[in-house]
Amino acid sequence: MNVLSKLVTALKGGVTEAGEAIVDTQALRILDQEIRDADEALNQSKDSLASVIARQKLAEERAGKIQASIDENEGYALKALEQSDEKLAMDVAEKIASLESKLETEKAAGEGFANSAEQLRDAIAQAEKDVQYMKNQVDTVKATANVQKAEAAVSERHSGNNSKLRTAMESLERIKEKQAMNSAKMSAARDMANEGGASSLDKRLEEAGIKESNKAADVLERLKQKRT
């Protein structure tokens, strides 16, 4: 059981490492998607804010109309009282009371929408700052990744160039050494050809009687003359 438990733990660790490796390789893509999701949520929040503001304006407009109706009916009630028509004045007063109740409801709704709109504005403003900050950070990360990728490519090319340069230099040295050997061989061949040509020419001249052979007798005679 202990061995099996360790195996299971090892497998879980391997799966976790593999998952982390996938996340690391796809980090920028995941960040881009998360920012797009944040932008979409931000747009939805803005739509909600627009809806709340619209409801606030409608509530305020209804409250304004109700207030105008209250003011109008108060005038009617006053005229009824001036005419000592208590019953008519009471009927109008009941209507005013009903209108005032509606007015309070609309005012409360308007204030609630106004508070919600203010809270949404603050939340949206903060969210916009957060999203912009994330976008800036992602741009920085992408720029750094591109720079590091370029540096790695340059380093790899430089390493490869050094290796190729060493190979080229070695090939060049072999070629130069071979050329030097060939030059030496050709020079030696020319010298041998010249020596052979001169010897052959002397022999031919001697055979033709044009040039005397440098015999030992001639050499001895020359030496005797030097003594006298």
Beta strands, then each sheet from edge to edge (+ up, - down):
end
